[in-house]
Amino acid sequence: MWPTSHRARNEGEGSRAVETFTLEDRYLREAGTVHLTGVQALVRLLFDRVRHDRALGGDPAVFVSGYEGSPLAGYDLELGRRATLLEKYDVVHRPGLNEELAATSVLGSQLVAGAGGRKGVTGFWYGKAPGLDRASDALRHANLAGTDPRGGAVALVGDDPNAKSSTVPCASELALADLAIPVLFPSDAQDVLDLGMHAVELSRASGLWTSLKVVANVADASGTATVSPQWTAPRLEKAYRHTPTSRLLGAGLAELERSLFTVRLPLALEYLRASGINRITARGPADRIGIVSAGKSYLDLQQALRTLGLDEEKHGIRILKLGAIHPVEPSIVREFADGLGEIVVVEEKRAFVETALKEILYGVPDAPRILGKKDRGGRTLFTELGELDPDGIAAGLARILPAGIPSVDAYRGRRRRERIAVPLLARTPYFCSGCPHNSSTKVPEGTLVGAGIGCHTMALFMEPDQVGTVLGVTQMGGEGTQWIGMAPFVEAEHFVQNIGDGTFTHSGSLAVRAAVAAGVNITYKLLYNSAVAMTGGQDAVGGLPVEKVAQLLLVEGAKRVVITSDAPAKYRKLPDGVEVRDRSELLRTQEELAEVKGVTVLIHEQECAAEKRRKRRRGKQTAPATRVVINERVCEGCGDCGTKSNCLSVQPVATEFGRKTAIHQSSCNVDYSCLAGDCPSFVTVVPSGKKRRRKTARLAADAIVAPETRGTDFTVRITGIGGTGVVTVTQILATAAVLDGRHVRTLDQTGLAQKGGAVVSDLKVTAEPVEQAPKLAAGECDLYLACDALVGADAANLGVADPARTTAVVSTTEVPTGRMVVDTTVSFPDPGSVLAPLEAATARTMSLDARGLAEEFFDDDQFANVLQLGAAFQTGALPLPASAIERAIELNGTQVAANLQAFRRGRLLVAEPPAATPEPVRTAEPGAVRTLVQAEPGSELARLLDIRVPDLIAYQDKAYARAYAEFVERVRVLEDGPTEITEAVAKHLYKLMAYKDEYEVARLSLDPAFTDGLEEQFGAGTRYAYRLHPPVLRALGMQRKISLGPWFRPAFRLLHALRRLRGTRFDPFGRAEVRRVERELIEDYRTVVLEAFRTPDRARALALAELPDLVRGYEDVKLANVARYRERQAEVLTPAGS
């Protein structure tokens, strides 16, 4: 039992804050404290700018254009959600077709006044660093033309240093510097607001474009920020009014170049000097070492110093925080360097600020030595690769700081004792359930494929037998043109290139034109899903309907265009020569197009599954009435339905009779592609709508005693699966902390993980504002909330835990990875091996099946994370008032009543743990047959036989079951002692003997437990139909299953009654190849098992006994697995070294 007590003071404080707080405060509150993400701060910046200009008597407006891309992927969406505020503040948002055209649009905003238009239009361009590269020519033109002194232009550049959501690691400062654009580098949301105001003012004062470098750990982080209408721009000694012009020819061009380098950039330096955005944050008279940092790295540095025990006393360390990293203003550098013996530059990626400092201090008498990427001996100090985090900074500083600082010496000792963790199964990103790419990325065997930008890029993570030999990915818009350079020099004569509809509209149409011009043999597979799903589901700006795209491609020179669709009937009017087919013909169509010389295009049209789900949730689209279920007893667990559908909702489950497959109804997007699995276990269901909801008693807010907590400052790491609400839990906790008057920092580390991969969210709560990184450092975590045990046990995530400090609350629900869906040899790790690292790394660990409990209480596992949050709260690891958390749930606005109950139910599970429920006792009456095996009563062997003997009697008759029992007893006698091999034989001989022919499928389909389960799950009166592919129709060439309703049950009964024909010469099904093989396997297995006991090698005998687990499936799938079984059997039987 966890300790409990009341916290009356905090409960009261929370309730007072609850009354006035709204989520709109982040944009509307003009003075005080607000909580917002980096992206939301970029939105607020527009409103603050207009408010300030209006207060000065101006008539301002804002023009915003750009292209979505992580880490600024949500910026355009957030602007779209604030349409009312945009109108109120005269903000015009025009999403760009691509980055360069958007930049040119913003250039136009600076030419308005010169054309007699509105005076005072501020322009903002947004895009990720690769988009900056694409737009560099447009930005070079725009910066040379300059900005209006009453307007200004700012580039918001998203950097992804670790390439979490990019094809390349990103650092934009070098490119911006080459464009002569000043670079301001915010460290958090507060800096975004402050430096953003300066960026506009600097642009106006200098006539230059300016920029904000926004890294993922700023854009995806949130924090509390202080806002005020009292903001004053610095005054420059000489005012300058640039006249922007795009007449870039002749003498005018020369004058623009002269002003850029001799007037405008020097003015930028003067502004930076006067603004005070570069500041020395720590200094002392005896300082000998100085550290320079900026942006995200500055907060990481602060965290690293705390890790080293240097947060209060800096031990002779002086610190300079740069608000602008280009140009670096010299006077603050010289002031900072005065008296120092050494300067250490802490920055990510290449030596940019370090190089600038060396240039500024070159030739200065007694200038300090400068370290950064290299230490005093020329060895790597701070990496240029990936992300530089607080732990990496602490490790680097510990190497160069002098000995004798106790806390640093202690840190060095801890580093030497770190353990090396053994990796578990990884949870990699995967296509959503029902995603069009599950089918559309499949290709004929041996196909060379080019990946493209978009969700379908995840084909790079998948096996060649799923998606072909993927040769890599190009920049956005270059798709397929790599083949122009490859084709003359390789044997392959054809190439397939995946390209999304968003990319095609952005710039990819030019790549198709280039391929036509080059005359190469290539099929462009245009994946048209009606949304830019990777960045939030935006419509593709300038996108055309499928019919128009097909027409355009023909005009461009495509030799043939074919459309495949999940709804081909809707295409009635198509250009001549364009054919439409059902999506089931995807592979055949690709084979045909591969034979056509020149450029061909397959347009696969199917709406994004995530967008469908959103529309259904919001009532904008009707969900299909028909659901799909699998009869687990009929299922063989062969994985064919997973292979055909590639769908995460087609999940492996462990049952008494081995691995089977089930449809996870909560996540299923009703795509129906799983029905293509070659298996009679599928049943389609039309729910009656009369399902009885579980009656779970409603819990009142005050029904549970508040837990005992300590302190006010705390940290949380939440790990889980992308798309399951992990980020939402972090937002709830952050909002609750703000409601309670605390200061908050969060960081959502998602990237591609939003697509079924690993998600990590960090939260730091303090009573007072603290300059610190939002990302947790090693050993810093108080509460470790593992919403998925597999992600939680990952050593890279678990490193923040401390065995003396951390409480872990872990969901043990086994959620399969994508690889488990398509590969029956991959299974979930043993629960003990998953929990072991969590228990070793934390002070106390509580585990619960969160999804199972959510299903039990609410008939839906979507409430699992909030239920787990309630359990974590009740452990006392969250020193917040419950009222604040509940108000935050209300403000979130999603399924409020149910989520409140889930939170309370989770609390109750800890406050009043339920009594353990004993396993149900199975009863069976096998008669004399069962007693043939002398198994110990209550043993595992006895349990296996109690279930399987009566089932074989029902399968055939007592004689058949007797033959089974007699052989098991024979093996038991041979094993003589332990029963491990005997148990394996009991399982796998049963599996072989109970092969699922037509008689057995009929028996299992009639099982009342299955039909009762349908009514329990979907309601009384639910209509259902068996989806079967009878051999006679298969022999006649019918490729699809037929649907047979309950009226077919008498035929099943007849079939079952005829089971005694099984294996006789009168068996109408017995002469099929698969039936002959099934009967042969039984005798073969008995022979091999008995032969295994002729040697003392128990391990080999056990391996042979367990081999039939490979024999799964129906028809051709089963025959292929039998071939694998025989190959493996031969390997085990072959002596080592033979």
C-alpha positions, 0 to 999 in steps of 0.5 A: 500500500502506498502512503496517503494523506491530504494536501489541503493547501495545494488543493485550495490553491489549485481550485482558485487557479482553475476558476480563471485559467483558459488555454487561450491565455497563451495568446490573449494575456498581455501581462503575466505568465503564460505556458506555451510551446515553442511553436505556439510562441512563434504564433504569439509573436505575430500578435505581440508584434502587431499589438506593439506597433498599434500601441505606437500608433502604427497601422501594422499587418503581418504576412506569413508564408512557408512550407510545413516541415518538422520541427515547425510541422505544426506551425501552419496548423496552429495558425489555421486554428487561430483564424479569429485571432489572425483576422483580429490582428491583421495577420494574413497566412498563405501557405506556400506551394513550396519553400522558395515560392513562399520566400518570394511571396514574403519578398513581395510583402516588403515591396508593398509600400513602394507600390503605394500600398499599406505601410508597415507589413511585416513578413515571416517565412517558415520552413525546415533547414532543407527547405532553407537550402531549397529557398536559398536563391529566393532568399538571397534575392530577397535579402539583397533587395532588403526590407521596409523600415516599417515592415521587416522580414524574418525567416523562421528556420526549423533545425533537426540536428538529430534528423528525427524527422528529416532525411539529413541532420540539420544546422542552418546557421552556415547557410544563413550566414552565407546569405548575409542574414543575421541569426538569432538563436532562442533557447526556449519559448521565452526567448522565442518571444523576446528574440522574435521581437528583436528580429523584426526590429533588427530587420527594420533598422538594418534593411536586412532579412533576419532569422530565428534558428528554432531547433527541435528541442525548442519547437517541441518543448514548452515552458512558462514565459513572462509577457508584458506590453512594455517592450522598447526597441534599442535606439541606434546612433544613426537612423537608416531607412532602407528602400527595398527594391527588386530591380536587381540589374546594373548600377542598382544591383551594385549599390545593393551589394555595397549597402548589404556589406558596408551599411546594413551588416554593420548596422546589424552589429550596432543593433546587437550591441545596443540591444543587450541580447548577448549577455554575460550571465555569470562572472567573478573577479577570479574567473579563469575559464569562460564558457560561451553558448547559445540557444538550446545548448545554453540551457543544456549547459546549465543542466550540465553544470548542475549535473557537475554540482556547479549550479550555485558556485561556478568555481571561477567559470564565467558564462556568456549567452549569445542571443545572436550567433551571426554576426557575433558582436565583437565588443561583448566577446572582448569584454567577456574574454578579458582576464580569462585563460581559456574559453570553451565554446559549447555548440552543436554541429560544426564549429560556427561560434567557435570560429567567429570567436577565434576571428574576433580575438585573433591578434588581441594581446593575451587572448585566451585559448579557445576550445570547442570541438577539440580539447587541448590535445586535439581530441574530440571534446564536443561532438559535431555529430547528432545532438549534443545533450546535457550529459555530453556537455557534462562529460566534456567539461569534466575532462577539461575542468581542473581537479580538486572540485569535489563535485566534479571529481565525484562525477568522474567516478560515477562515469567510470562505474556506468553499466552497459545495457543489453538491448531489447527488441526495438519499437520502430516507426510503422504505418498506421492501421489501415494506412494506404502505404501498407499495400501501396509500397509493396512491389513484385519480387526483385524490384528496385525501389526509390523511397520518397519524402512522406510517411512512405519513407518508413519503407526504409525500415522494412524488409525487402520481402515487404517493400522491395530492394529500397536503394534510398531516398533523395531530397524532396522533389528529386524522386526518381531522377537518381535513376537517370544516373544509374540506368546506363550502368546497371543490369536492371532495366526498370525502377519504381519510385514512390512519390507522395501527392504532396511532394508531387505538388511541391516539386516532384512533377519536375522530376517526372518531367526530367525522367521523361526527357531522359527517356529512362524506364521508370514507374512512378508510384504516385501515392495519393492519400489527400493529406500531407500526413507526416506533418499533421494532415494538411491539404497539399497546397495547389493540389489537383484531383486525381483525374487532373493529375492523370491528365497532366501526366499524359501531357507531360509524356507518360507512356501509360497511367493507371489508377488503383483505388479502394473505391474504383467505381467513383471514377466515371470520367477519366482522360482517354487512355487512363484505366482504373482498377481495384487496389487488389490489382496493385502487384499485377499492375506494377508487373505490367507497367514494368514491361512498358518502355519509358515513364509510366505512372501508377496513381494509387488513390486511397485516403490517409487512414489517420485523416479518416480516423480524425474525420470520423471522430469529429463526425465529418465522415461515417465509419463503415458499419462492418467490422472484422474479427478472427475466430482464434480457434480457426486461426493458425497464427501463420501471419498471412493476414499480417503479411497481406495487410501489413497492418498494426491492428492485426495483432499476434496474441498468445493463447492456450493453443499457441500464437494466434491472431486477433483484430485490435478493434480500438485501433482498427481503421476498417481497411479490410485488407486483412481479409485477403489472408488465405485463411477461413478464420475471418468473420465480418460483423455488423454490430447491432448497437445493442451492446450492454456497456459495462456498469462501472461505478462512477467515482467522485472526485473526493472519494479517494484519499490524497497521497502523501507527497514531498516537495514542490519540484519534480521531474517526469519522463513518459515513454510510450508508442506514437499516436497513443496519447503520450504527448497529451498526458504531458500536456495535461500534467504541464497545464495542471502545474501551471494551474497550481502556480508552478513553472514548467518545462516540457519536451516531446521527443517524437519525430517519426515516432508519431507513427507507431514508434517510440515516443519520449516526453519529459516534464520539469516542474519547479516552484520558481523559474529556473534556467534549465534544459527541458530534456532530463539528464542522467539520474534526474527523473522522479517519476518514470511513466512507461506507457509501453514497457518495451520503450520504457526498458530501452536503455537510451530512455531509462538512463534518466532513472536513479535507483535511489530516487525514481518511481516507475509506473509501468504498463505491461500490456504487450503491444506488438511491433510492426515486425511481429505482425509480419514475421511469426518468428518474432515475438514479444520478449519475456515479461521478466526480461522487460521489467528487469532493467526497469526494476534495477534502475529505479527505487520502486516499480509498480506494474499494471496492465493499463490497456487491459484495465481500460478495456475492463472498465471502459470497453476501450483501451484509449483511456489506458494512459490516463488510468496509468496517470491516476495510478502514478499520482496515487503513488505520491510521485506527482506533488500536484493537487488532483483538482488541477489535474482534473481541471487540465483534463477538462481543458483538454476537452476530449472525452472529459467524463470518461477520462476523469473516471479513468484518472480516478479509477487509476488512483483507486487501483493504488489506494485500494488494490483489488484482490488477486483473481485466481486463474479459472480451473479447467474441468474436463471429463476425458474418461479412461483416455486421459488416465493413459498418461501418468502425469503428476496431478496439478502438473503442467503436463496434466493441465495440457492433457486435460485440455487436449485429450477431450478436444481430440475426442471432439475432433475425431473420436476416442480412438484418435485421442487414445493414440495421442495419449499413448504416444505422450505416455511413451515419451514420458517414460523415455524421458524418465524424470523431467517432463519438458520434452513430454510437454513439448510433445503434448503440445505439438503432437496435438497441433499436428493431429488436430490439423484444420481440414474442412471438418474441423473448420466447421466444428470450430466455426459452430463453437457457441463460445465464439458466437456468444463472444460476438454478441458480448463484444458487439451486442445482441442481434449482431449480424455476422458472416463467415468469409471462406474460400472453398477449395472447389471455388479455388480450383475453378479460379475464383481468387476472392472469398465468399461471404456466408451468413448464419444460414450456412451453419447447417452445412457446417453441421453436416460437414462436422457430422462427416468427420469420420470420413477423415483420412479414409478413401471416402474422404472427398477432401483427403486427396488434396496435397495439403491433406496428404502432407498433414497426415504424413507429418504426424507419422514423421514427427512420431518417428523423429521424436523416438529417434531423438531419444537414442542419443543423450542430447536433450537439447536436440530432442527438445528442439525436434519436439518443438519444431512443429510450431513452424507448421502454420496456415492453410493451403499454399501458406501451410505447404511453404511452412512445411518446407521450412519445417523440413529444412529446419528439421534436417539442420537439427538432425545433422550432427555438428561439423558435418 
